[in-house]
């Protein structure tokens, strides 16, 4: 494949790409290719579908009280009504 040189890359964009590479333990080249594939809707070499991280900010954001309330609501839904299973 042909090599591409990027000139005048904005510092903030360079910082974001470097951060993504560090988080993924990947090379800058691999991250840039992945971002380009994602932006045009192309799949990688293996044909894998894209991973999405749009809900990552929610992970671990609940308080203990919110978690307890959620688990309590789930517990009610998980109870089995014996009359329905006769």
Secondary structure, DSSP 4 states (H G I P E B T S, - for coil): -------S--HHHHHHHHHHHHHHT--HHHHHHHHHHHHHT---TT-PPPP--TTGGGTT---HHHHHHHHHHHHHHH---GGGG-
